[in-house]
Amino acid sequence: MIRPIHLVFASLLSIPAFACSSSDDPPPPPPAPLDPTFTNLLKTVMTDVNCGGPLCHTLTAGGFMLGPKDQLHAALVDQPASGKDCKLPADAGPGATAFILVIPGDPDQSLLYQKLTGIQSCGKKMPDTAKPLTADQIELVHDWIADGAKND
């Protein structure tokens, strides 16, 4: 035999679940993707958290330092890689081409994008931390390079 107190308790448990499960409001839409600008790239991808840890792009590591916006843009676009694993050897010979960090209009050949996607020709995948970039962050880098890698 079920005791009346058990019936009351059971009916009280079902009320909050029922009250919270019905809603006529649709879920909010996902946020719109960011415009592929260098400013947005600096705000969301090339942050101290993602790139500036003690083992990354600081005074003592990485072979490439983060810096002020204009200086960083100039150091990335159309520039050869300077890391020890990606430098051309002195005996590379005529016609050898360096790995270029960012080739405007060509993300697939840009070493920065290759390293973010793990398909790099040299060096390590980035970021070299426990937390990888999101697909949206990597897409922002891709789109910025594809759109000409401009400094806005």
Secondary structure in CASP SS format (residue, H / E / C, confidence):
PFRMAT SS
TARGET T0000
AUTHOR 0000-0000-0000
METHOD secondary structure of the structure
MODEL  1
M C 1.00
I C 1.00
R C 1.00
P H 1.00
I H 1.00
H H 1.00
L H 1.00
V H 1.00
F H 1.00
A H 1.00
S H 1.00
L H 1.00
L H 1.00
S H 1.00
I H 1.00
P H 1.00
A H 1.00
F H 1.00
A H 1.00
C H 1.00
S H 1.00
S C 1.00
S C 1.00
D C 1.00
D C 1.00
P C 1.00
P C 1.00
P C 1.00
P C 1.00
P C 1.00
P C 1.00
A C 1.00
P C 1.00
L C 1.00
D C 1.00
P C 1.00
T C 1.00
F H 1.00
T H 1.00
N H 1.00
L H 1.00
L H 1.00
K H 1.00
T H 1.00
V C 1.00
M C 1.00
T C 1.00
D H 1.00
V H 1.00
N H 1.00
C H 1.00
G C 1.00
G C 1.00
P C 1.00
L C 1.00
C C 1.00
H C 1.00
T C 1.00
L C 1.00
T C 1.00
A C 1.00
G C 1.00
G C 1.00
F C 1.00
M C 1.00
L C 1.00
G C 1.00
P C 1.00
K H 1.00
D H 1.00
Q H 1.00
L H 1.00
H H 1.00
A H 1.00
A H 1.00
L H 1.00
V E 1.00
D C 1.00
Q C 1.00
P E 1.00
A C 1.00
S C 1.00
G C 1.00
K C 1.00
D C 1.00
C C 1.00
K C 1.00
L C 1.00
P C 1.00
A C 1.00
D C 1.00
A C 1.00
G C 1.00
P C 1.00
G C 1.00
A C 1.00
T C 1.00
A C 1.00
F C 1.00
I E 1.00
L C 1.00
V E 1.00
I C 1.00
P C 1.00
G C 1.00
D C 1.00
P H 1.00
D H 1.00
Q H 1.00
S C 1.00
L H 1.00
L H 1.00
Y H 1.00
Q H 1.00
K H 1.00
L H 1.00
T H 1.00
G C 1.00
I C 1.00
Q C 1.00
S C 1.00
C C 1.00
G C 1.00
K C 1.00
K C 1.00
M C 1.00
P C 1.00
D C 1.00
T C 1.00
A C 1.00
K C 1.00
P C 1.00
L C 1.00
T C 1.00
A H 1.00
D H 1.00
Q H 1.00
I H 1.00
E H 1.00
L H 1.00
V H 1.00
H H 1.00
D H 1.00
W H 1.00
I H 1.00
A H 1.00
D C 1.00
G C 1.00
A C 1.00
K C 1.00
N C 1.00
D C 1.00
END
